[in-house]
Amino acid sequence: MLNNTIFILAVSTIIAAIPAAVWAYLFLKESAISKLYLIILFILGMCAAPALLGIQYVWEIYPTFDLEMLIQDKITQISLMYAATFTLFGAMEEIIKHVAVRVIDKKTVAIKTINHALRLSILAGLGFAFAENIYYLQQLWGELSVGEMAGVFVFRSVFTMCAHMIFSGIFGYYFGISKFSVDITKQQRVAGKADLSTRILSKLFNIPIPKAHREKMILKGLLIALFMHATYNFLLQYNVMIPVILFVVLGYLFLRYLLKRKAGHLVLLTDVSVKQKSMLAKKDEEVVLELIGLWFDDKRYKDVVHVCERLLERDPDNNVVKLFKEKALDKMEDKEMYKKISDKLPANDKSVITKYLPKS
């Protein structure tokens, strides 16, 4: 009996590893993050699945704390009960997966760009889905025919795995934004795009604008991931497959879009000991930044790029200037020559783009 259990577990693990490897390649092949960090995070993401099972086990021992049973007792309308249950489990899963990202970032400072946070979160979701697939394959072994098992495996490998990466990735994207709130809020202020809700939170809780922005972004990421997760599970419960497929496909395309955004590739977290001193006076910097903000608001993106490159020659580690430049490139149409040349240049050569272009 024991040998049979070990055999089933081994086969389930091997089968589940195939789509996990394919998804990891698709999302991480261009990643510059340390392979060791990626492996550790994948393992932590895997551990999130049994952690969730552990919580449910505690509920069985101590029914007083069983939130799922509480929902079922208090909500009699079936659809509302499902929605509340899926929201609960969606929140638990996303928070547990996010903890894995927090742990690896706290121990290693792995997140130096917004895209790092996005990719690491995608990997945490992939690790969770991998462990979940092993569990389901093992549980269904012998209960279904070979054809039915193949159908379950394909659906979970393509859609459920991708869905977990989408939910975690979006949460990670907003977490990445939150880590660089000081630079981002300054860039927004200069551009005249300061967010009203951030200011309200700052006043309400008597905290600095960057901290208010940071907490808002984390909460926003969690709520969006939670809503998407609950919606996905709700649609699956009612076997509404076409919306499920469209939901996952659109989510995947959105993740690819976020990964391609230039602002997401900026290294906003640098080693202070190697940071270069600015050759630009603080007063002059404020004046030029104000001008950049006006041009950005007027959609004069070429002018913004030109001025930013000149500023970066004198202040190479100015993150606000970097943000303006990359966001201006993001706003340009794909056919713009600036954007085409920028896409082809290596990251460390992009400050010389104007040397290849006319100043008109």
Secondary structure, DSSP 8 states (H G I E B T S, - for coil): -HHHHHHHHHHHHHHHHHHHHHHHHHHHTT--S-HHHHHHHHHHHHHHHHHHHHHHHHHHH-GGG-HHHHHHHH--SHHHHHHHHHHHHHHHHHHHHHHHHHHHHHHH----SHHHHHHHHHHHHHHHHHHHHHHHHHHHTTTS-HHHHHHHHHHIIIIIHHHHHHHHHHHHHHHHHHHTHHHHHHHHHHTT---HHHHHHHHHHT--HHHHHHHHHHHHHHHHHHHHHHHHHHHHHTT-HHHHHHHHHHHHHHHHHHHH-GGGG------GGG-----S-HHHHHHHHHHHHHHHHTT-HHHHHHHHHHHHHH-TT-HHHHHHHHHHHHHS-TTSHHHHHHHHS-GGGGGGGGGGS---
